[in-house]
Amino acid sequence: MSHAMVDAATTPVGARIAIELHDVCVAYDRKPVLWDVDASLPAGQLIAIVGPNGGGKSTLLKSILGLVRIASGSISVFGKPVRDVRRLIGYVPQRESVDWDFPVNVADVVLMGRYGRLGWLRRPGREDRRIAAECLDMVGMTSFASRQIGQLSGGQQQRVFLARALAQESTLYLMDEPFAGVDAATEAAMVEVLRTLRNAGKTVIVVHHDLQSVQAYFDHVLLLNQRQIAAGPVREVFTSSNLQKTYGGRLTLMDEAAQALRLSDQPHGRPR
C-alpha cells in the first residue's frame, strides 16, 4: 500500500475507540432481532463479529452504517453520529446481496470506490484511476480489469469488492463475511491486505463464520447471538465457556470451536 493511501484517511487524533455501541436494540416488524448490545470497539485493530446464523451479525453491521434503524440505544463512530463521518467508512457487503448481472467491468467497480470523495459533479480523474489500479493490484486482480464482474468466480468477486473498499481510502472498514465461498489462497491474500490496513492504523470489522481462524486473524472479538454474549481481546473472550453461551447446543459448531481452542494452545502463538 502506498504512503499516499495510508495517509489519506488516518484515524482521528486521539481516537482510541472506533465504534461505541450503547444498549443497541433493533426490531423488524416489532419483533426484536438484536438487543442489549453494549460494547466499545477499539480503533486500529482487526475485529471479528462472531455468532450463529440468524444471530444478528449483519444487522449490527448495517446498524453501524445507518442502513438499519435502531429501535433504541445509540451508536457513535469516532465519537460522532455515523452521518457525520460516513466518508471515513468503507463497506464490503455480502456477495449474495449484489446484482452480478449488472453490465460493468472490474476496473469500473473499483473506480466506484472513489465517488464518495469526488462528490456528485466531478468525474474520476487520472489520480483516481491510478489509485483504483493500485488497489486492484493489491488484491491480485489487475489482469481481470476489463472482465465483466459477473464472469468472475466468487472468490474473485470478493477480491474486487475488497479493492473497491480500499479505493475509498477509508479509516474504518466494515466487511460482511468477506471470506464466504473463497478458496484458501484467496482468503490468505485477503487476510494479508487486512493486516496491512491494520498496521497502517485502520480499523477493520469483519462478520466472520469460521471459528477455527478467529484466533489466527483477529485482535478483538464480539460474540453475538441476538444479544451480546461477550466482547474484548480474542485471547480473553474467545473461550469455550463464551462459545457455549453463543452457540448453545449446536454440537457440530461446538466441535469446531473446541478444535479452534486446541489450536490456540499450541506454543507457536498467533501469527501477526
Residue pairs with C-beta under 8 A, 6 or more apart in sequence:
1 138
1 166
1 196
1 197
1 200
2 134
4 131
5 131
5 134
5 135
5 166
5 169
6 200
6 201
8 169
9 88
9 169
9 170
9 171
9 202
10 171
10 201
11 18
11 43
11 44
11 78
11 171
11 201
11 202
11 203
12 78
12 79
12 171
15 43
15 78
15 79
16 42
16 43
17 40
17 41
17 42
17 43
17 78
17 79
18 41
18 42
18 43
18 44
18 77
18 78
18 172
18 203
18 205
19 40
19 41
19 64
19 75
19 76
19 77
19 172
19 203
19 205
20 40
20 41
20 74
20 75
20 76
20 79
21 37
21 38
21 39
21 40
21 41
21 60
21 64
21 73
21 74
21 75
22 38
22 73
22 74
22 75
23 36
23 37
23 38
23 72
23 73
23 74
24 34
24 35
24 36
24 37
24 38
24 60
24 63
24 70
24 72
24 73
24 74
24 75
25 32
25 34
25 35
25 36
25 37
25 70
25 71
25 72
25 73
26 32
26 33
26 34
26 35
26 56
26 59
26 60
26 63
26 68
26 69
26 70
26 71
27 33
27 71
32 71
32 226
33 56
33 59
33 226
34 56
34 59
34 60
34 63
34 224
34 226
34 227
35 226
35 227
36 227
36 228
37 60
37 73
37 224
37 227
37 228
38 73
38 228
39 222
39 228
39 231
40 231
41 47
41 203
41 205
41 220
41 222
41 231
42 203
42 219
42 220
43 78
43 201
43 203
44 198
44 201
44 202
44 203
45 198
45 203
45 204
45 218
45 219
45 220
46 194
46 195
46 198
46 204
46 206
46 217
46 218
46 219
46 220
47 203
47 204
47 205
47 206
47 218
47 219
47 220
47 221
47 222
48 205
48 206
48 207
48 208
48 214
48 217
48 218
48 220
48 221
48 222
48 234
49 57
49 60
49 61
49 205
49 206
49 207
49 208
49 221
49 222
49 224
50 57
50 208
50 209
50 211
50 214
50 221
50 222
50 223
50 224
50 246
51 57
51 223
51 224
51 225
51 229
51 246
51 247
52 225
52 246
52 247
52 248
52 250
52 253
54 226
55 224
55 225
55 226
55 246
56 224
56 225
56 226
57 176
57 207
57 224
58 94
58 176
58 177
58 207
59 68
60 224
61 174
61 176
61 205
61 207
62 68
63 69
63 70
63 75
64 75
64 77
64 82
64 174
64 205
65 82
65 89
65 91
65 174
66 82
66 83
66 86
75 82
76 82
77 85
77 88
77 89
77 172
78 85
78 88
78 171
78 172
82 89
86 116
87 116
87 117
87 170
88 170
88 171
88 172
89 170
89 171
89 172
89 173
89 174
90 113
90 165
90 166
90 168
90 170
90 172
90 173
90 174
91 165
91 173
91 174
91 175
91 176
92 158
92 161
92 162
92 164
92 165
92 173
92 174
92 175
92 176
92 178
93 161
93 176
94 176
94 177
94 180
95 154
95 157
95 158
95 161
95 177
95 180
95 181
98 157
98 161
100 149
100 150
100 157
101 150
102 149
102 150
103 148
104 148
104 149
105 145
105 146
105 147
105 148
105 149
106 136
106 141
106 144
106 145
106 146
106 147
106 148
106 149
106 152
106 160
107 132
107 133
107 136
107 145
107 146
109 149
109 160
109 161
109 164
110 132
110 133
110 135
110 136
110 160
110 163
110 164
110 167
111 124
111 128
111 129
111 132
111 167
112 164
112 167
113 132
113 135
113 163
113 164
113 165
113 166
113 167
113 168
114 124
114 128
114 131
114 132
114 167
114 168
115 124
116 168
117 128
117 168
117 169
118 124
118 128
124 132
131 167
131 169
132 163
132 167
133 142
133 145
135 163
135 164
135 166
135 167
136 142
136 145
136 160
136 163
138 163
138 166
138 193
138 196
139 159
139 160
139 162
139 163
139 166
139 189
139 190
139 193
140 159
140 189
141 156
141 159
141 160
141 163
144 152
144 156
144 160
149 157
149 160
152 160
154 181
154 182
155 181
155 182
155 183
155 186
156 186
158 178
158 179
158 180
158 181
158 182
158 186
158 190
159 186
159 189
159 190
161 178
162 175
162 178
162 190
162 193
165 173
165 175
166 193
166 197
170 202
171 202
171 203
172 202
172 203
172 204
172 205
173 194
173 197
173 202
173 203
173 204
173 205
174 205
175 204
175 205
175 206
175 207
176 207
177 206
177 207
177 208
177 209
178 190
178 206
179 187
179 190
179 208
179 209
179 210
180 209
182 190
191 217
194 204
194 206
194 217
195 272
197 204
198 204
198 219
206 217
206 218
208 214
208 217
208 218
211 243
211 253
211 256
211 257
211 260
212 256
212 259
212 260
212 263
213 260
214 221
214 234
214 238
214 260
215 234
215 235
215 238
215 260
215 263
215 264
215 270
216 270
216 271
218 234
219 233
219 234
220 231
220 232
220 233
220 234
221 230
221 231
221 232
221 233
221 234
221 237
221 238
222 228
222 230
222 231
223 229
223 230
223 231
223 237
223 238
223 242
223 243
223 245
223 246
224 246
225 245
225 246
225 247
225 248
229 242
229 245
229 246
230 237
230 242
230 245
230 246
231 237
234 270
235 270
238 260
238 261
238 264
239 261
240 257
240 258
240 261
243 254
243 257
243 261
244 254
247 253
247 254
247 257
264 270
